[in-house]
Amino acid sequence: MKTLIAPSVLSADFARLKDEIQAVEAAGADWIHVDVMDGHFVPNITMGPFIVEALNRLTDLPLDCHLMIQRPEKYVEQFAKSGADWISVHPEAEGDIPGALELAAKHGAKPALAIKPGTAVESVKSYAGKIGMLLVMTVEPGFSGQKLMADCLPKYAQAKKLFGEKVLLEIDGGVKAENAGSVRTAGAQVIVAATAIFHSKDYARAIGALRGA
């Protein structure tokens, strides 16, 4: 499969959100990534279901919602009903993580798991058969613009061995044109990028570089 590119609206200009979404869509984006932070699981606060609902009105691209929040089972239904196509939750968070995944599927979203840099792939093997995607963080979650932690890249081969072809492998954190080749070689199939796209002068060129065009 081709490498999918998911621009993260975390770095978009929210005063021009409609224009930004239309621009990355025209530039070849495959998904739109939404970083949701609660100020508890990570030291930052970002956006909620109302942003997802707005994005759902602006684009037909799949909305990939990454919930960096405590007790995600309390909010998954809201995000799914707002238009989230994918919902990723963290096993390191407080709450009923298996229940959150089940609720995502029940309300029409595809369930996914996201792991922090310090979390071993082996520790989430019990989720095999319960998720459609594994998001491996290559920065500590919370802020965009960080440097990719290359020592996380072997996790993709580990995940492929553990989950096989049934689970998409997504990367989020510090991916840019200079390291995208090593990211793809490692096995990442979906690349999330924030500043690498939205802080560039040419969105199409930035997306093409990440994809390897």
Secondary structure, DSSP 4 states (H G I P E B T S, - for coil): -PPEEEEBGGGS-GGGHHHHHHHHHHTT---EEEEEEBSSSSS-B---HHHHHHHHHH--SPEEEEEE-SSGGGTHHHHHHHT-SEEEE-TTSSS-HHHHHHHHHHTTPEEEEEE-TTS-GGGGGGGTTT-SEEEEESS-TT-SSPPP-GGGTHHHHHHHHHHGGGSEEEEESS--HHHHHHHHHHT--EEEESHHHHTSS-HHHHHHHHHT-
